[in-house]
């Protein structure tokens, strides 16, 4: 039994609801943008090495062998900054391993993947920065979340705005209050004058 399950079982019932720590399962972090990549000069691809482990005979490697025969040379020409290794392994499932500038490695099993799926995985590794999978944390927390969702400018507007044809004469005219602020001040002034005279 894992340490995580032991921690949950040992907790009393009332504290399980407030138990948030899932760090033993997946690490968590806040969303952050890395503006250093290519700032001021040029884009630097974070993927540095791509290793394709493939069997020459195994049935699950058919799509990988097809991708190597047809697409590998084009990929290498388009992305000369990525070093590509093809590593034969007898009677083992194919794998795709990406190594990044940060030192992280991503390992993807390619069993029974066709050529198009492998192309998708290769380009997925190419466009990542090598961070492992994180659970993203929000910057704010509430115990009673709203069911109406995030506020937008159309939250409390009538639904017929979607079906109208524009330009619409009703929307062009400005909506003025019944009485302007100037008129209200003038009316208060007149009331004060009549109160003083009486």
Secondary structure, DSSP 8 states (H G I E B T S, - for coil): --HHHHHHHHS-HHHHTT----TTTS-EEE----TTTTSSS----SEEEEEEEE-SS-GGGHHHHHHHHHTHHHHHHH-TTSEEEEEE-TTS--EEEEEETTS-EEEEE-TT--HHHHHHHHHHHHTS------EEE-S---SS--SS-S--TTTTS-GGGTT--SS-HHHHS----SS-HHHHHHHHHHHHHHHHH-
